[in-house]
Amino acid sequence: MLSILLQALPTTLPAMSPDTRFVAGWGTLSLVNAGLAQAKQRSGLLWWAFSLVLGPIARFLVVVLPRVDRVPPQRS
C-alpha cells in the first residue's frame, strides 16, 4: 500500500518563479532586520516596516547605528 502512495506522489517539486523567490528573500531579510533591531533595543515592528520598503539599506542602518540604552523612568 505504501508503494502505491509513493507512486502517486510527484517525483519533482514545482519550481518557484523568480518573482516568488524575490518576495520570499525580501520578506526573510525584513524579519532578520527586525530581529537585529530588537537585539539593539530598537523597535522590531518599526524596523520590519522600514525593511519592507528599504531592504538592504535598512540592514546597513541597523548594523551601523549604535545600541539604544533605555533608562527606565524613575518614580518620585
N, C-alpha and C positions, 0 to 999 in steps of 0.2 A: 504494500500500500504506500509506503514511503517513497519508493522508486517512482510510482505513478505521480505523486505530488511533485517530486523533484523534476520530472519531465515536463510538467505543466508550467513550471516557472520559466521566465525568460532567461536566456543564457547571458545576456548583457544588460547592463543598466542603461537607461536612456541618457544621452549626453546632454549636459547643461548648455544652454545657449550662452554666448559671450555676454549678453546683457544680464542674464541671471547671475553669472559669476561676478560681474562688476558690482551688482547690487549686494550680493552676499559679502563680498570683500569690503565694501564701503560700510555696510552695517556692522561687520565684525570690528573694523577699525574704530567706529564710533563707540562701541561697547568697551573696547580696550582703553580708549582715551578717557572714558568716564571712570573706569577703574583707576587709572593713573591719577586722575584729578582727585578722586576720593583719598588716595594714598597721600596726597599732598594737602589734605584738609580743605579741599575746594568742593564746590557743588558738583556732584556727579551728573545730576539731571541737566544742569545748565551746560556743562561741558559736553554731554552727549548731544544736546541740541546744536551746539556750536560745531561739533564734529560732523553732524549730518550735512551741514552747509559748507564748512571749511575743509573737512577731511584731513589730509596730511599737514596742512598749515596749523590746524588745531593741535595735532600731535606735537609739532615743534614747539608751540607755545606752552603746552602742558609740561613738556620736559624742561624748557628753559626757565620758566617762571619759578621763583623760589616757593618753598613751602610756606603756608599761611599758619602763623601761630595764633590760635584762637584763645583768647583770655576769657574765662567765664565771668559773667557780671558779678560784681561784689554786692552783697546785701548790706544795707545800712541799718 
